[in-house]
Amino acid sequence: MSTELKVGAVVLIAVAVLAAFVMQMGDTADFFGQSTAVYRVRVRFDTTSGLGLDASVRLAGVPVGRVDSIDLTDEGQALVVLRINNGVILRQDATASVASLGVLGEKYLEITAGTLGGPVVVDGGFIQPGAAVSIDQMVAVMNNIAADAQEMTNALSNVFGSEAGETRMAEILSNLEQLTADAAAITRANRDTIRTSMANFEKLTAGLADSVPAMIENYHALADEATLWVSENEERVAGTIDDVRELVAGLDRSASQLEQILQKINSGDGTASQLINTSDTIDKVNDALDTIDDSLTAFDSFFSRVSQTQFAFALRSEWYGNDEATKNYFGFRWGFGPRNDRALIFEMVNDNIGLPIIDTVITETLDPSGAVIGVGIERITTRDDTFKFSALLAARINNWQFRGGLMESEAGIGIDFFIAGDRLRFRLDSWDFGRNPDPHIKFTSQFDVWDRVFITAGADDLLSSDFRQFFLGAGFKFQ
């Protein structure tokens, strides 16, 4: 065989192999296959995204038909007709989505069969369009993200790229170093006190875990009894209101009669009129009024001292590393008493994490006769991430503050310990005592960096080994 024939044979073999490879990647493997009986279904798309005639139709990745035609409707949609092999059964809730196949990026239609047992699509029927992912859309989104990142980089460069920005950054780092040193010194100086406090907290938590469920049950019983009492005495309360109305009407009549008597005395010449209108009597009445006025002034001064109040607002955000999410708090404190050692505390909580709730689901497997042949147990964990609020009563004794009431929409109690002139605060909160499997317990430490700025750190869900995690935060306060 001559050299030219050998080269030609090699070229032909290479072309054949390349053609087979292209047909395999482009889903043309059935090009030489036998034709089968088909039926047609239709689907409307907002866009076909480069889909061509005779494109492959696949179900679960298996070729089951071809695209027969693509037409534009009067509504501006693409009407695609599919040829489906007779052996393939589609339901009316089946969907079709445009996808890409192989290295060459050839477009094809990926369909689903629909819900088992649903109505079957007949020849000429319609199926639903599915969600398609467009490469052009993805590229546009990535371009927008890149533009936003470039704008953010420029903004950071403008802030920190100048000499003034570098000076501010150096001051911030210096303040953080000093803050860390101060916190470490305070912690070392009060290490024994903190250990003792933690031991007391553990004892208190153990006692609360036993007693608080009974307290909650008693509270529900009391609420039921109060509701029953109101319903039973509804008619009696209505009668009392009517009696009060009649009493008020009688007082109005008596006041009118008294005014008439006073007018007669003031205009008459009798003994009562002379007694009232003489200067001596008027002087005595004025002296009595002055005495009453002095008494009212003293009472007002006393009441002002006793009812001194103080209002405080706080906003803080805590970042949880495990869930990579935050919990945000907006709080209001109304302090009252001579030393503002009693208070009402209200908080609104935007919880992006949610409390973990574990439910146990038991399923039974039955044989055809109805007998149980197997039991399965599954633990399902859900999270309650709804908006929550707190309403607490607080009382402070020396360095300790005790809180109780509604905590994150559940019954709860808390205790606080203040040191270093109230700049450092340790807080232990416990609520949702009926949660499965354990109540929710949270420990928080707070340090005031400046008068109105503070940072926090701590651990949440201490009793749960599965959901326990640490957090860091910061906030502002105004009072």
C-alpha positions as CSV (number, residue, x, y, z in Angstrom):
1,M,0.0,0.0,0.0
2,S,1.4,3.4,-1.0
3,T,2.0,6.2,1.5
4,E,-0.9,8.3,0.1
5,L,-3.4,5.4,0.7
6,K,-2.2,4.9,4.2
7,V,-2.5,8.6,5.0
8,G,-6.0,8.7,3.4
9,A,-7.1,5.7,5.5
10,V,-5.9,7.2,8.7
11,V,-7.7,10.5,7.9
12,L,-10.9,8.7,7.1
13,I,-10.7,6.7,10.4
14,A,-10.0,10.0,12.3
15,V,-13.0,11.7,10.7
16,A,-15.3,8.7,11.5
17,V,-14.1,8.7,15.1
18,L,-14.6,12.5,15.4
19,A,-18.1,12.3,13.8
20,A,-19.1,9.5,16.3
21,F,-17.8,11.6,19.2
22,V,-19.7,14.7,18.1
23,M,-22.9,12.7,17.7
24,Q,-22.4,11.2,21.1
25,M,-21.9,14.6,22.8
26,G,-24.6,16.3,20.8
27,D,-27.2,13.6,21.6
28,T,-27.3,12.2,18.1
29,A,-26.7,8.6,19.1
30,D,-30.1,7.6,17.9
31,F,-29.6,9.1,14.5
32,F,-29.4,5.7,12.9
33,G,-32.0,4.2,15.3
34,Q,-35.3,2.8,14.2
35,S,-38.3,5.3,14.3
36,T,-41.0,4.6,16.9
37,A,-44.7,5.6,17.3
38,V,-45.1,9.0,18.9
39,Y,-47.7,11.4,20.2
40,R,-47.4,15.1,20.6
41,V,-47.7,17.4,23.6
42,R,-47.4,21.2,23.7
43,V,-45.9,23.7,26.1
44,R,-45.7,27.5,26.2
45,F,-42.4,29.3,27.2
46,D,-41.6,32.9,27.7
47,T,-38.3,32.2,26.0
48,T,-36.8,29.1,24.5
49,S,-33.2,30.3,25.2
50,G,-31.6,29.0,21.9
51,L,-33.6,25.8,21.7
52,G,-33.7,24.5,18.1
53,L,-35.9,22.2,16.0
54,D,-35.4,18.5,16.4
55,A,-33.7,19.1,19.8
56,S,-33.6,16.2,22.2
57,V,-36.4,15.7,24.8
58,R,-35.2,13.8,27.9
59,L,-37.0,12.4,31.0
60,A,-34.7,11.7,34.0
61,G,-31.8,12.1,31.5
62,V,-33.1,9.4,29.1
63,P,-34.0,10.5,25.5
64,V,-37.8,10.1,25.1
65,G,-38.6,12.3,22.1
66,R,-37.7,15.4,19.9
67,V,-38.8,19.0,19.4
68,D,-41.3,18.9,16.5
69,S,-41.9,22.7,16.0
70,I,-41.4,26.1,17.6
71,D,-43.9,28.9,16.8
72,L,-44.7,32.4,18.2
73,T,-48.1,32.9,19.7
74,D,-50.2,36.1,19.5
75,E,-49.3,36.7,23.2
76,G,-45.6,36.8,22.4
77,Q,-44.8,33.4,23.8
78,A,-43.0,30.5,22.2
79,L,-45.3,27.5,21.5
80,V,-43.2,24.3,21.4
81,V,-44.6,21.0,20.1
82,L,-42.9,17.8,21.3
83,R,-42.8,14.3,19.8
84,I,-43.0,11.8,22.7
85,N,-42.5,8.1,22.3
86,N,-45.7,6.2,22.9
87,G,-44.3,4.2,25.8
88,V,-43.7,7.3,27.9
89,I,-46.6,8.4,30.1
90,L,-46.9,12.1,31.1
91,R,-49.4,13.6,33.6
92,Q,-51.0,17.0,33.3
93,D,-48.8,18.5,36.0
94,A,-45.6,17.4,34.1
95,T,-43.1,20.2,33.4
96,A,-40.6,21.0,30.7
97,S,-37.4,23.1,31.1
98,V,-34.7,24.2,28.7
99,A,-31.3,22.9,29.7
100,S,-27.8,22.5,28.2
101,L,-26.2,19.1,27.3
102,G,-22.6,18.0,27.0
103,V,-19.4,20.0,26.3
104,L,-20.8,21.6,23.2
105,G,-23.6,23.3,25.2
106,E,-26.4,21.9,22.9
107,K,-29.9,22.9,24.2
108,Y,-32.4,20.2,25.0
109,L,-35.7,19.9,26.9
110,E,-35.7,18.2,30.3
111,I,-39.2,17.0,31.3
112,T,-40.8,15.5,34.4
113,A,-43.4,12.8,34.4
114,G,-45.7,14.5,36.9
115,T,-47.5,13.1,39.9
116,L,-48.1,9.4,39.9
117,G,-51.8,8.6,39.5
118,G,-52.7,12.0,38.1
119,P,-54.6,12.6,34.8
120,V,-52.6,11.5,31.8
121,V,-51.8,14.0,28.9
122,V,-53.4,12.9,25.6
123,D,-52.2,13.6,22.1
124,G,-52.2,17.4,21.6
125,G,-52.4,18.2,25.3
126,F,-50.4,20.8,27.2
127,I,-47.8,20.4,30.0
128,Q,-46.4,23.2,32.3
129,P,-43.2,25.1,31.7
130,G,-40.5,24.7,34.4
131,A,-38.0,27.2,35.7
132,A,-35.1,27.7,33.3
133,V,-31.7,28.9,34.2
134,S,-30.3,31.3,31.6
135,I,-26.5,31.6,31.3
136,D,-27.0,35.2,30.1
137,Q,-29.0,36.0,33.2
138,M,-26.3,34.5,35.4
139,V,-23.6,36.5,33.6
140,A,-25.7,39.7,34.1
141,V,-26.1,39.0,37.8
142,M,-22.4,38.3,38.2
143,N,-21.7,41.6,36.4
144,N,-23.9,43.4,38.9
145,I,-22.2,41.8,41.8
146,A,-18.8,42.7,40.5
147,A,-19.9,46.3,40.0
148,D,-21.2,46.5,43.6
149,A,-18.0,45.0,44.9
150,Q,-16.0,47.6,42.9
151,E,-18.1,50.4,44.4
152,M,-17.6,49.1,47.9
153,T,-13.8,48.8,47.3
154,N,-13.7,52.4,46.0
155,A,-15.7,53.6,49.1
156,L,-13.3,51.8,51.5
157,S,-10.4,53.2,49.6
158,N,-11.8,56.7,50.0
159,V,-12.3,56.2,53.8
160,F,-9.1,54.4,54.7
161,G,-6.8,55.2,51.9
162,S,-6.1,58.8,53.0
163,E,-3.7,59.8,55.9
164,A,-6.7,60.8,58.0
165,G,-8.3,57.3,57.5
166,E,-5.1,55.6,58.5
167,T,-4.9,57.7,61.6
168,R,-8.5,56.9,62.6
169,M,-7.8,53.2,62.0
170,A,-4.7,53.3,64.1
171,E,-6.7,55.0,66.9
172,I,-9.4,52.4,66.7
173,L,-6.9,49.5,66.9
174,S,-5.2,51.3,69.9
175,N,-8.5,51.6,71.7
176,L,-9.3,47.9,71.0
177,E,-6.0,46.9,72.4
178,Q,-6.5,49.0,75.6
179,L,-10.1,47.6,75.9
180,T,-8.8,44.0,75.7
181,A,-6.1,44.7,78.3
182,D,-8.7,46.3,80.6
183,A,-11.1,43.4,80.2
184,A,-8.4,40.9,80.9
185,A,-7.3,42.8,84.1
186,I,-10.9,43.0,85.3
187,T,-11.4,39.3,84.7
188,R,-8.2,38.3,86.5
189,A,-9.0,40.6,89.5
190,N,-12.5,39.1,89.8
191,R,-11.8,35.5,88.9
192,D,-12.9,34.0,92.2
193,T,-16.0,36.1,92.3
194,I,-16.9,35.0,88.8
195,R,-16.4,31.3,89.7
196,T,-18.5,31.7,92.8
197,S,-21.2,33.4,90.8
198,M,-21.2,30.7,88.1
199,A,-21.5,28.0,90.8
200,N,-24.5,29.9,92.3
201,F,-26.0,30.3,88.8
202,E,-25.7,26.5,88.3
203,K,-27.5,25.8,91.6
204,L,-30.2,28.4,90.7
205,T,-30.7,26.9,87.3
206,A,-31.0,23.4,88.7
207,G,-33.6,24.7,91.2
208,L,-35.5,26.6,88.5
209,A,-35.6,23.5,86.2
210,D,-37.6,21.7,89.0
211,S,-39.8,24.5,90.2
212,V,-40.7,26.7,87.3
213,P,-42.8,24.1,85.4
214,A,-45.0,23.8,88.5
215,M,-45.2,27.6,88.7
216,I,-46.3,27.9,85.1
217,E,-49.0,25.2,85.6
218,N,-50.3,27.2,88.6
219,Y,-50.3,30.3,86.6
220,H,-52.4,28.7,83.9
221,A,-54.8,27.3,86.5
222,L,-55.1,30.8,88.1
223,A,-55.9,32.3,84.6
224,D,-58.6,29.7,84.0
225,E,-60.2,30.4,87.4
226,A,-60.1,34.2,86.8
227,T,-61.8,33.6,83.4
228,L,-64.5,31.4,85.0
229,W,-65.1,34.0,87.7
230,V,-65.6,36.8,85.2
231,S,-68.0,34.8,83.1
232,E,-70.0,33.8,86.2
233,N,-70.2,37.3,87.6
234,E,-70.8,39.2,84.3
235,E,-74.4,40.1,85.3
236,R,-73.3,41.3,88.8
237,V,-70.6,43.5,87.3
238,A,-73.1,45.0,84.9
239,G,-75.5,45.7,87.9
240,T,-72.7,47.4,89.8
241,I,-71.9,49.7,86.8
242,D,-75.6,50.7,86.7
243,D,-75.5,51.5,90.5
244,V,-72.4,53.7,90.0
245,R,-74.2,55.6,87.2
246,E,-77.2,56.3,89.5
247,L,-74.8,57.4,92.3
248,V,-73.1,59.9,89.9
249,A,-76.5,61.3,88.8
250,G,-77.5,61.7,92.5
251,L,-74.3,63.6,93.2
252,D,-75.0,65.9,90.3
253,R,-78.4,66.7,91.8
254,S,-77.0,67.3,95.2
255,A,-74.3,69.7,93.8
256,S,-77.0,71.7,92.0
257,Q,-79.1,72.0,95.2
258,L,-76.0,73.0,97.2
259,E,-75.2,75.7,94.7
260,Q,-78.7,77.1,95.1
261,I,-78.4,77.2,98.9
262,L,-75.1,79.0,98.7
263,Q,-76.5,81.6,96.4
264,K,-79.4,82.2,98.9
265,I,-77.0,82.5,101.8
266,N,-74.7,84.9,100.0
267,S,-77.5,87.2,99.0
268,G,-79.5,87.0,102.3
269,D,-79.4,89.0,105.6
270,G,-79.5,86.1,108.0
271,T,-77.0,84.8,110.5
272,A,-75.4,82.4,108.1
273,S,-74.9,85.2,105.5
274,Q,-73.3,87.5,108.1
275,L,-71.1,84.7,109.4
276,I,-69.8,84.0,105.9
277,N,-69.4,87.5,104.6
278,T,-67.7,89.1,107.6
279,S,-64.0,89.9,107.3
280,D,-63.0,87.7,110.3
281,T,-64.6,84.7,108.8
282,I,-62.9,85.4,105.4
283,D,-59.5,85.8,107.1
284,K,-59.9,82.5,108.9
285,V,-60.9,80.8,105.7
286,N,-57.9,82.3,103.9
287,D,-55.6,81.0,106.7
288,A,-57.1,77.5,106.3
289,L,-56.6,77.6,102.6
290,D,-53.0,78.7,103.0
291,T,-52.4,75.8,105.4
292,I,-54.0,73.4,102.9
293,D,-51.8,74.8,100.1
294,D,-48.6,74.4,102.2
295,S,-49.7,70.8,102.9
296,L,-50.3,70.1,99.2
297,T,-46.9,71.6,98.3
298,A,-45.1,69.4,100.8
299,F,-47.0,66.4,99.6
300,D,-46.1,67.2,96.0
301,S,-42.4,67.5,96.9
302,F,-42.5,64.2,98.7
303,F,-44.3,62.5,95.8
304,S,-41.7,63.9,93.3
305,R,-38.9,62.4,95.3
306,V,-40.5,59.0,95.6
307,S,-41.6,58.8,92.0
308,Q,-38.3,59.7,90.4
309,T,-38.1,57.8,87.1
310,Q,-35.4,57.1,84.5
311,F,-35.8,56.0,80.9
312,A,-33.2,54.1,78.9
313,F,-33.1,52.8,75.4
314,A,-30.7,50.2,74.0
315,L,-30.0,48.6,70.6
316,R,-27.8,45.6,70.2
317,S,-26.9,43.0,67.7
318,E,-25.4,39.5,68.3
319,W,-23.7,37.4,65.7
320,Y,-23.8,33.6,65.9
321,G,-20.8,31.9,64.2
322,N,-22.4,28.5,63.7
323,D,-25.5,29.7,62.0
324,E,-23.7,32.8,60.5
325,A,-26.8,34.9,61.4
326,T,-27.7,37.6,63.9
327,K,-30.3,38.3,66.6
328,N,-31.2,42.0,67.0
329,Y,-32.7,43.6,70.2
330,F,-34.4,46.9,70.7
331,G,-35.0,47.5,74.5
332,F,-36.7,50.1,76.7
333,R,-36.2,50.3,80.4
334,W,-38.3,52.4,82.8
335,G,-36.6,52.7,86.1
336,F,-38.4,54.0,89.2
337,G,-38.0,54.3,92.9
338,P,-35.6,56.5,95.0
339,R,-32.5,54.8,93.4
340,N,-34.1,53.5,90.2
341,D,-33.6,50.0,91.6
342,R,-36.9,48.7,90.3
343,A,-37.8,48.8,86.6
344,L,-40.0,47.6,83.8
345,I,-38.1,46.2,80.8
346,F,-39.6,45.8,77.3
347,E,-37.6,44.3,74.4
348,M,-38.4,43.6,70.7
349,V,-36.4,40.7,69.2
350,N,-35.7,40.2,65.5
351,D,-34.6,36.5,65.6
352,N,-32.9,35.4,62.4
353,I,-31.7,32.1,64.0
354,G,-34.7,30.7,65.8
355,L,-35.0,28.4,68.8
356,P,-34.4,24.7,67.9
357,I,-37.5,22.6,68.6
358,I,-37.1,18.8,68.4
359,D,-40.2,16.6,67.6
360,T,-40.2,12.8,67.6
361,V,-42.2,11.1,64.8
362,I,-43.0,7.4,65.1
363,T,-44.0,5.5,61.9
364,E,-45.2,2.0,61.6
365,T,-44.8,-0.4,58.6
366,L,-47.8,-2.7,58.0
367,D,-48.0,-5.9,56.0
368,P,-50.9,-6.6,53.6
369,S,-52.9,-8.1,56.5
370,G,-52.6,-4.9,58.6
371,A,-50.1,-6.3,61.2
372,V,-47.2,-4.2,62.3
373,I,-43.9,-5.5,60.9
374,G,-41.6,-2.5,61.7
375,V,-41.4,0.7,63.7
376,G,-39.4,3.7,62.7
377,I,-38.4,6.6,65.0
378,E,-37.3,10.0,63.5
379,R,-36.3,13.2,65.3
380,I,-37.2,16.3,63.3
381,T,-35.6,19.6,64.3
382,T,-37.3,22.8,63.4
383,R,-36.6,26.4,64.3
384,D,-38.9,29.1,65.6
385,D,-37.5,32.3,63.9
386,T,-40.6,34.5,64.3
387,F,-40.5,38.0,65.7
388,K,-40.5,37.9,69.5
389,F,-40.9,40.4,72.4
390,S,-40.1,40.5,76.2
391,A,-41.8,42.2,79.1
392,L,-40.0,41.9,82.5
393,L,-40.1,43.2,86.0
394,A,-36.7,43.9,87.5
395,A,-35.4,44.6,91.0
396,R,-31.8,45.3,92.0
397,I,-30.2,44.6,95.4
398,N,-26.6,45.9,95.6
399,N,-24.7,44.3,92.7
400,W,-27.4,41.8,91.8
401,Q,-30.5,42.4,89.6
402,F,-33.3,39.9,89.4
403,R,-35.7,39.8,86.4
404,G,-38.9,37.8,85.6
405,G,-41.8,37.8,83.3
406,L,-42.2,37.2,79.5
407,M,-38.8,36.5,77.8
408,E,-38.8,36.2,74.0
409,S,-42.5,35.4,74.0
410,E,-42.1,32.7,76.7
411,A,-42.2,32.7,80.5
412,G,-38.6,33.2,81.8
413,I,-36.4,34.6,84.6
414,G,-33.0,36.2,84.6
415,I,-30.2,37.3,87.0
416,D,-27.5,40.0,86.5
417,F,-24.3,40.7,88.4
418,F,-22.6,44.1,88.1
419,I,-18.9,45.0,88.8
420,A,-16.4,47.7,88.0
421,G,-18.8,50.5,88.6
422,D,-21.5,48.8,86.5
423,R,-19.2,48.8,83.4
424,L,-19.0,45.0,83.4
425,R,-22.2,43.0,83.6
426,F,-22.8,39.2,83.6
427,R,-26.3,38.0,82.8
428,L,-27.9,34.5,82.9
429,D,-31.3,34.1,81.2
430,S,-33.6,31.0,81.3
431,W,-36.9,30.7,79.4
432,D,-39.1,28.3,77.5
433,F,-39.0,25.7,80.3
434,G,-41.4,23.4,78.5
435,R,-39.3,23.1,75.3
436,N,-38.3,19.6,74.2
437,P,-35.8,18.4,75.3
438,D,-34.3,21.2,77.5
439,P,-35.2,24.7,78.6
440,H,-33.3,27.6,76.8
441,I,-30.5,29.0,78.9
442,K,-28.2,31.8,77.8
443,F,-25.1,33.4,79.4
444,T,-24.0,36.9,78.3
445,S,-21.2,39.2,79.4
446,Q,-21.4,42.9,78.6
447,F,-18.6,45.6,78.8
448,D,-19.2,49.3,78.4
449,V,-16.5,50.6,76.1
450,W,-17.8,54.2,76.4
451,D,-20.8,55.8,78.1
452,R,-23.1,54.8,75.2
453,V,-21.3,52.0,73.4
454,F,-20.9,48.4,74.7
455,I,-19.7,45.0,73.4
456,T,-21.1,41.6,74.3
457,A,-20.0,38.0,74.2
458,G,-21.4,34.7,75.6
459,A,-22.9,31.3,74.9
460,D,-26.5,30.4,74.0
461,D,-28.5,27.2,74.6
462,L,-26.1,25.9,77.3
463,L,-28.0,22.7,78.1
464,S,-28.1,21.5,74.5
465,S,-24.9,19.8,73.2
466,D,-26.3,19.8,69.7
467,F,-27.3,23.5,69.5
468,R,-24.9,25.2,71.9
469,Q,-23.0,28.0,70.2
470,F,-21.0,31.2,71.0
471,F,-21.8,34.7,69.9
472,L,-20.3,38.2,69.8
473,G,-22.1,41.5,69.6
474,A,-22.2,45.2,70.1
475,G,-24.7,47.9,70.8
476,F,-25.7,51.5,71.8
477,K,-27.6,52.8,74.8
478,F,-29.2,56.1,75.7
479,Q,-30.6,57.2,79.0
